[in-house]
């Protein structure tokens, strides 16, 4: 086979190789943005899951004729005056057990840091802050006997 024939034979292979290199380079360039979007979506879905669990437990409270306490996943919890689930020990919200109670029953997301603070939002309950990733987290707090769950985009500070 002549030299020109070999060049023509390798030309499509070289084009495919160049295309793969360009695609890998583009993926690597966009990776931080894709990872950021994935984490943002994870925190939003987590917030929604926590909220839906709290709503479900409140509905259960209504349907069971407003009991003082209940059990789920081996966790005992009580209710606020408005029927929202609350786990407190010695006058403080147990943030870890609250996370276990409200997080997904299928695959729970792990938090990297937990912070509990007494704030002016409620004179009865402290607030729980869960850091999920650098700069991203979820807050669970009570105001006027109602649970609030929100995501935030700041670093937790002790």
N, C-alpha and C positions, 0 to 999 in steps of 0.2 A: 504494500500500500504506500502511496506517495505521501510526502510530508503535507501537502495541501489537503489530501483526503483525510488525514488524521486530524488536522485543525478543524475541518468541517464536522468531523465526528464528535469532537470535544466541545464544540461551540454551544450546543444546547445544554450540555452538562454545566458548562461555565455560567451560562445565563441562569440556570436553576440555582446554582451555588451562590451567585451574586444576589439573586432574589431572596434566598434564605438568610443570607448575612444582613441584608437591608431590613428584612422583617424582624430579625432578632434584635438588631440595633434599635429599631423603632420601639419594640416592646420594652427593652431595657430603659430607653429614654422616658417612656410613659409609666413605668412601674411605680414610682412613688405616687403619682396621681391616682393610679388604679387602686393602690393599697389604701390611700386616704379615703377614696370614695367607698371602698369596701368597709372600712372601719366606721365611717359615718353612717352607712346603712345598717350596720350591726347595732350601733347604739340606738338608732331610731326604732328598729324592730324590738330591741330589748325593752325600751321604754314602753312601747305599745303592749308587749307581752305582760310586763309588770302591771300596767293599768288594767288590762283585760282580766288578769287574775284577781285584782282587787275588786273590780266590778262584779265578777262572778261570785266572790265570797260575800259581797254585800247582798247580792240577789239571794244567795243561799240563806243569809240571815233573815231576810224578809219572808222567804218561803217557809222557814222553820219556826215562824212565830217569834222572832227576835230573841234568840237565846242569849244568855250572858257570855257564854264561852263555847268554843267548838275545837275540833281536832282535825288536822289534815297533815299527811306525811309525817305522822308522829310528833307534830308540833301543836301545842296548845296555844290558842290565841283568844283574845277577847275582842270586844267591839267598842268603837266610840259611840257616843250618844246618837250619832246619825247612821250607825251600822257599818262603818268601815273597819276592816280588820286591823288589829294592833297587838303587838307582842311587847309587853313591858315587864321588866323585872326591877324591883326597887325604884320605881318611879322613872325609869329610863327605857326608851325603846331599845329592844335587842335587835340591832341592825343586821347582824349575821342571820339570825333566825327569820327576820322579816324578808331578807333576800331569798332564803331557802323556801319560804312559804309562797312568795309571789313569783319567783323565777320559773322558767319553763320546766314542765314536768318531763319533757322528752330529753332535751339537751341544754342544760343550764350554762350560761356564759359565766366565766369566772371573773371576779374583779381582782385588780392588782393591789388596791389599797382601799381601806375603809376608814372613814372619819365620821365621828358623831359629835354634833354641836348643839348646845342649847342656844336658841335664838328667840327673838321677839315674836316670831310667827305664832307660837303657841305657848301658853303658860303651863300646859300639861305634858307636852311631848317634845323631845329633842328631834333634830333633823339628822338624817343619815345620808352621807355622801360616799358613793362608790366610784372609784376610778377604774375605768375599763382599759384605757390605753393612755399614752402620754397626751395630756390635754383634753381628754374626753371622759365623761363620766355621767352618772345618773344620780339624781337626788330624790329622796323620798322624805316628805315632811307632811305635817298635819297643820291645818289652819282652820279654825272654827269647826273643829270635830270632823273635818273632811280631809281625806288623803289627797296629796298632790304628788305627781311623779313627773319629773322633767329631766331632760338631758342638758348638759352644759359643756362648754368648750374652754375651760380654764384649768390650770394646774391646781391640785389640792394643796393647801398649806395648813400645817398644824397650828 
